[in-house]
Amino acid sequence: MKYLLMIYGNQEKWDSYPAESWPEEVAKQDAFNRRYRESGELIGAYGLADAAAARLVRRADGVPAVTDGPYLETKEYMASFYLLDCENEQRAYEIAADMPWADSAPVEVWPILHEAAADR
């Protein structure tokens, strides 16, 4: 079954980490990604740009209207997400708990119920 793991944050949070700690943190995340990619359980891992780069798209009279975004009413936003394909929900929880920053920030786990786009 497929699961979406979501990590939340904001620029203020990222800036609070000492610059010299980033190489070690990135190495931990790379090791996590490699471990679960090699097990076949990690389909993809994606880091998102800062919220200032997000845009909202609406359609007005059939024409796209793009405005500054994101549509947030919260301090933190989705900063990265991971797509898993693992045997069951318990395994998804185990992988989420193994996320390097799970000791300081929660990882949301969402079961994926429908898959519209199949392999190309």
N, C-alpha and C positions, 0 to 999 in steps of 0.2 A: 504494500500500500504506500501511497505517496503522502509526504508531510511537508509543510512549509514551516521553517524555523525563522523567526523574525527577531532582530536585535534593534533596540531603540537607543537613541542618543541625540546629541545636538553639538554644535560647534563649541559651546562653552565647556561641555563635558570633555570633548577631545582635547581642547586647549589646556585642561587642568592636569593632564598627564605630562610629566617632564619629557622634554624633547629627546633626551638621551635614552628614555625607556622604550621609544617606538621601535627601534630595530628588534629588540627582544620580543616585544608584543607581536609584531608582524611575523616573526619566526615561529612563535607559538601557533598563530592562526594558520600559517602555511603548513605546519606539521599536522594540525587537525584536518585541514582540507585534504592533504595528501593521504593521510591514514584512511579516511572514509571514502575517498575517490578510489583508492586501491581495493577497498573492501567491496566496491560496487554500490555502496549505499548513498553516496553523495553524487547527485546528478549535476548540480551546479551551485556555485557560491557567488553572490553578487553584492558589491558595495555600491551604495548610492551616493550621488553628489550631495553637497550641502543643500539644505532646504532653500537657500536663496536662489539656486539654479532651477528649481522646480517651476513648472507652469501649469496653469489650468486651461483646458480646452473645452469650450462649449460650442454648440451649434445654434446659430441664430438665422432663421430663414434659409437654412441649407448651407450657410457659409460658416466655416470655422472661425471662432473668436478666441484668441489666445491672450491670456492675461497673466500677470505675475501670480505665482502660487508659492507654496502649496496651500491647500485648503486646510489649514490647521487651526485648532483652538486648544492646543496643548504645547507645553514647553519642549517636549521631546518628539521626535519623528522617527519613522522607520529608516534606519541607517544602512542596514544590510539584510539580505535574506538568503536562505539556503534551501535548496530543494532536495529532499531525501526520497529514496525508494527503499524501504526496509520491511522486514517481515511482519511487524505489528507495532501497535502504539507504544508498548513498553520499550521496545528497542528505540523508537524515536525519542522517548524521554531520556534514555541512557545516552544517546548521542548528544542531545541538547545539554545534558548535565556535564558532558565532557568538553563543551565549548570553553575555550580558554578564559573568557571573561564572565562565565556563569556564576563565579563566586562573588562578583560585584554588581552584576546587572542580570535581571531575569531574561530568559529566552522564551518567547511565545512559541508554542507548538500547535499548528493547525492541521487537522486531517484534510486532505484534498478529496472532495467527494466526486467531482466530475472532471473528466479530462477530454476537452473538445479537440485539441490539436494533437494528433498522433505523430509518431515519428515520421519525418519527411523522407 
